[in-house]
Amino acid sequence: MQLKIVFNNDAIRPDLFGGWGFACLVDNRILFDTGEDSDHLAHNLAAMDIDPRQIEAVILSHDHWDHTGGLAAILDRTRPVPVYACCELSRETRHTIRQRGGELIELEDWLDLDQNLFLTGALAGIHQNNIIQEQALVIRTGKGLSIITGCAHPGIVKIIEVVKMRFDDQPLQAVLGGFHLHAASDGAIHRIVRRFKELGVSAAGPAHCSGRSAQKIFQDSYDAHYLSIGAGTIVEV
C-alpha cells in the first residue's frame, strides 16, 4: 500500500510547499489530516498529480488548526465524503464539514474502515494543560502493521501500545507522522526509541511536530530503516 505525504513542515521537492502541519494520502483514496493551509495543500496535490475527486474519505486525527486547516479545500474539491473525527469537535470544524456537504462521523472506539484499515478512535492526551482527543490510523498489509499519527498528543508510545494490544500477533512494520517530541529532552527521546525497539517497530518516520532532535536520534538508531518524511515523500508499506 502506498502512502503519499502531501503536507509536512518540510518538502523534499522545490515545487511543493512546506508548512506547519501534516497530511498523508493513503492508498490514493483516504486523506489523513489536511495540514494548516488550504491553498498550499491544494497546490501540493496538483503538483503531485493527485485528483482530489479520487478521495473517498477524510480522517482528522484531532481538532487542531495544523491538521484541519486544509479541510475546506478538500471538501470543496471532492464529492460529498465521510469525515472521520474524534468526538468534541469545535463548532467551527463542524460547520466547515456540514457547510461543504461532508458526512461527519464522530468516533470514541475502534472502527474498521475496511479489512485492512482501522481507526483507534479517541485516545485522551494533554495539550497546554487541556485534555484533547486524538486518533491514529492503522494499516495492515502482508508486511505487518503501520501506524500513522497526527501529533501523538496521547503519547506516541501509548498509541503503539494500544495498537499492539489489539493486534498482538502481528508485527509492527512502521510508525510515522507527528510524534510531538519537539520539546522533549534527548534523554526522553532515547527512552522512547528504546521502547519502539522493545515493541518491535521495524521502521520509524518522525515528522511534523517531532522536532529535529528526535529526527536525528531516530535516524541514528534506525539507520537504513529510518523514514525521512517531507511533503512529496512516498512510502510503500
C-alpha positions in Angstrom: 0.0 0.0 0.0 1.3 3.5 -0.9 1.4 6.5 1.4 1.9 9.9 -0.1 2.9 12.7 2.2 1.1 15.7 0.8 1.8 18.2 3.6 4.5 18.5 6.2 6.8 21.1 7.8 9.5 20.3 5.2 9.2 19.5 1.5 11.5 17.2 -0.5 10.8 19.0 -3.8 11.2 22.7 -4.7 7.8 22.8 -6.3 6.0 21.8 -3.1 5.0 23.9 -0.1 6.1 23.0 3.4 4.2 24.4 6.4 3.3 23.6 9.9 1.1 20.5 9.9 0.7 17.1 8.4 -1.4 15.3 5.7 -1.0 11.9 4.2 -2.9 10.3 1.3 -3.4 6.5 1.9 -3.9 4.1 -0.9 -4.7 7.1 -3.2 -8.1 7.3 -1.7 -8.1 8.3 2.0 -6.7 11.5 3.3 -5.3 11.5 6.8 -5.3 15.1 8.1 -5.1 18.3 5.9 -2.2 20.5 7.1 -2.5 24.1 8.0 -3.2 25.8 4.7 -5.9 25.2 2.1 -4.1 26.8 -0.8 -0.8 25.1 -0.1 -2.5 21.7 0.3 -4.4 22.1 -3.0 -1.1 23.2 -4.7 0.7 20.2 -3.4 -2.0 17.8 -4.5 -1.9 19.2 -8.0 1.9 19.2 -8.2 1.8 15.5 -7.2 -0.8 14.7 -9.9 -3.4 13.8 -7.3 -7.0 14.5 -8.2 -9.0 15.4 -5.1 -12.0 13.8 -6.7 -10.5 10.4 -6.1 -10.5 10.9 -2.3 -13.2 8.7 -0.7 -12.9 9.8 2.9 -11.1 12.2 5.2 -9.7 11.4 8.6 -8.9 14.1 11.2 -6.5 12.9 13.8 -7.6 15.7 16.1 -9.1 19.2 16.0 -6.1 21.5 15.8 -5.7 24.1 13.0 -2.5 22.5 11.7 -4.4 19.3 10.9 -7.8 20.8 9.9 -6.6 23.9 8.0 -6.9 22.4 4.5 -10.2 20.7 5.2 -12.3 23.3 3.3 -10.1 23.0 0.2 -10.5 19.2 0.2 -14.3 19.2 0.7 -14.7 21.9 -1.9 -12.9 19.7 -4.5 -14.4 16.3 -3.7 -17.8 14.8 -4.0 -19.5 14.5 -0.6 -17.4 12.2 1.6 -17.4 11.0 5.1 -15.1 12.8 7.6 -14.0 10.6 10.5 -13.1 12.6 13.6 -12.9 12.3 17.4 -15.8 13.5 19.5 -15.8 17.0 20.9 -15.1 18.8 17.6 -15.2 22.6 17.7 -18.2 24.4 16.3 -16.1 25.8 13.5 -14.9 22.4 12.3 -18.4 21.0 12.4 -19.6 24.0 10.4 -16.8 23.5 7.8 -17.8 19.9 7.3 -21.5 20.3 7.1 -21.5 23.5 5.0 -19.4 21.7 2.4 -21.5 18.5 2.3 -19.3 16.3 4.3 -20.8 13.5 6.5 -19.4 13.9 10.0 -18.7 10.6 11.7 -17.5 11.0 15.3 -15.6 8.2 17.0 -15.0 7.1 20.5 -14.0 3.5 19.9 -12.2 1.5 17.3 -13.6 1.4 13.8 -12.8 -0.9 10.9 -12.8 1.2 7.8 -12.3 -2.0 5.8 -10.5 -5.3 6.3 -7.1 -3.6 6.3 -7.6 0.0 7.6 -8.5 0.7 11.2 -9.1 3.8 13.4 -8.2 3.7 17.0 -11.0 6.0 18.0 -10.5 8.8 20.6 -7.5 8.5 22.8 -7.1 11.1 25.5 -4.0 13.3 25.6 -2.9 16.6 27.1 -2.1 19.8 25.2 -1.4 23.1 27.0 -3.0 21.6 30.2 -6.2 20.7 28.4 -7.5 17.2 27.5 -7.6 16.6 23.8 -8.9 13.6 21.9 -6.8 12.1 19.1 -7.0 9.1 16.9 -4.4 7.2 14.8 -4.8 5.2 11.6 -3.6 1.6 11.4 -2.8 -0.1 8.1 -2.5 -3.9 7.8 -0.6 -5.4 4.9 1.3 -8.6 4.2 4.4 -6.9 5.8 2.6 -6.2 9.1 1.0 -3.1 10.7 1.8 0.5 10.0 0.6 3.4 12.3 0.1 6.9 11.1 -0.2 9.6 13.8 -1.1 13.3 13.5 0.6 14.8 16.6 0.5 11.9 19.1 -0.8 14.1 22.0 -1.8 10.9 23.9 1.9 9.9 23.7 3.5 8.1 20.8 4.4 5.0 22.9 0.9 4.8 24.3 -0.6 4.8 20.8 1.7 2.0 19.8 0.8 0.0 22.9 -2.9 0.4 22.3 -2.4 -0.9 18.7 -0.2 -3.7 20.0 -2.9 -4.8 22.5 -5.5 -5.1 19.7 -3.2 -6.8 17.1 -0.8 -8.6 19.4 0.2 -11.4 17.0 1.1 -9.1 14.1 4.5 -7.3 13.5 4.8 -3.6 13.6 6.3 -2.6 10.3 6.3 1.2 10.6 5.2 4.2 12.7 5.2 7.6 11.0 3.8 11.1 11.4 3.9 13.6 14.2 5.4 12.3 17.4 5.1 15.6 19.4 8.7 15.4 20.8 9.9 18.9 19.8 10.1 20.0 23.4 11.3 16.6 24.8 14.8 16.1 26.2 17.3 13.9 24.4 17.2 11.5 27.3 13.4 11.2 27.0 13.7 10.7 23.2 16.3 7.9 23.7 14.0 6.2 26.1 11.1 6.4 23.6 13.4 5.0 20.8 14.3 2.1 23.1 10.6 1.4 23.7 10.0 1.4 20.0 12.6 -1.3 19.6 11.1 -3.3 22.5 7.7 -3.1 20.9 9.1 -4.4 17.7 8.7 -1.3 15.5 10.8 -2.1 12.4 10.9 1.4 10.8 10.2 4.9 12.2 9.4 8.2 10.4 9.1 11.1 12.9 7.6 14.1 11.1 5.8 17.4 11.7 5.9 18.2 15.4 8.5 15.5 16.3 11.4 18.0 16.3 14.9 18.0 14.9 16.5 16.3 17.9 14.0 13.4 17.7 14.6 13.1 14.0 18.3 12.9 14.5 18.1 10.4 17.3 15.7 8.2 15.5 17.8 8.3 12.4 20.9 7.3 14.2 19.1 4.4 15.9 17.1 3.2 12.9 19.8 3.8 10.2 18.6 2.2 7.0 15.1 1.7 8.5 14.6 5.4 9.2 11.9 7.0 7.1 12.7 10.6 6.2 9.4 12.3 5.8 8.6 15.5 3.9 5.9 16.8 1.5 6.5 14.7 -1.6 7.7 11.6 0.2 6.1 8.3 -1.0 6.3 5.3 1.4 5.4 1.7 0.5 4.0 -0.3 3.4 
